[in-house]
Amino acid sequence: MNYKIPLVLAAQPEGGYSVTSPLLPELVTEGETVDEVLLHVRDALEAVVELYQDLGRPLPQNAIIHDSAAPIWFETVVTAP
C-alpha cells in the first residue's frame, strides 16, 4: 500500500532532526542527519498503520493512495554533499 503523508522536519537544538506529521500525530521519529531521519519515517509509518489497525481506527482517506498507477505529487528533501 502506498501512502501520501505530510511531514514536518525540524532541526533540534541539541543536534539532529525530528519528523512529525500533522495528519498522523502518532508519527514521530528522529535522526542525526536529514537522510537518517527520512529513512526512519518508513518504520514510523509502519508502526502507526499497525496501531490504527489494532485500534480498529481507519487511516485518513487522503493518506491512502488508491490508484498506484496515477501520478503522485510529492516533495522531498535532498541534501547536497
N, C-alpha and C positions, 0 to 999 in steps of 0.2 A: 504494500500500500504506500502511496506517496502522499505527503502532507506539505502544505504551504503554511509556514508558521512565522509570524513576525517576531523578530528578535531584537533585543536591546543589548548592545555591547558596551560595557562601561569599564574604564580603567580604574583600578583600585589604588588608593593612596599608598598602601604598603607594597604595591607592585602586583603585577599580573592583571587579569581581567575577569569580569563576571559576565554572564549572559542570563537574561530573564526574558520572559515573553508576556506581553500584555494580554494575549489571547488565552494562554495557558499559564496562569500564575504559579502552578506547581513546577513548571520547568525552570530550574535554576542549576547552573553549573559554573565552573571556573577553570582557569588555567594560567600558566605563567606567560604564555605568548598568545597572540591572536590565533595563530594556526592551531595551537593546542586546545584552546577553549572551543573553537569551532568543531574540532574533532569530537569533543565531549558532548556536543549538542545532540548527536545521534543517540548516544547512550541515555541522555537525559530524556529525550523524547520517547524512547522505548519504555522507560520507566513510567512516564506519565500515561502513555497509552495503556500499559498494563494496569496502572492504578485506576484509571477510568473504567476499564473492563471489570476489574474486581468490585468496584462500587456500583456497577450497572449504570454508569453515567455515560451518555453519548459525548463524543468529541464535538466541538462546534462544527457545523456543516461547512463553514467557509475554510476550515483547516484541512479538509479532505479533498484531494484531487481525484475526482471521479473518472475523468477521461484522460488516461495517461498518454494518449496519442495527441492530445490537443496542446498547442503552445502554452508555455507557462512563463509568466513574467516573474522574474526574481532578481534580487540584488544580493551581492555577496561582498565580502571584504577580501581584498587582495593586497598582500604586503609585498613590497619590492625589497630585494636584498640590499 
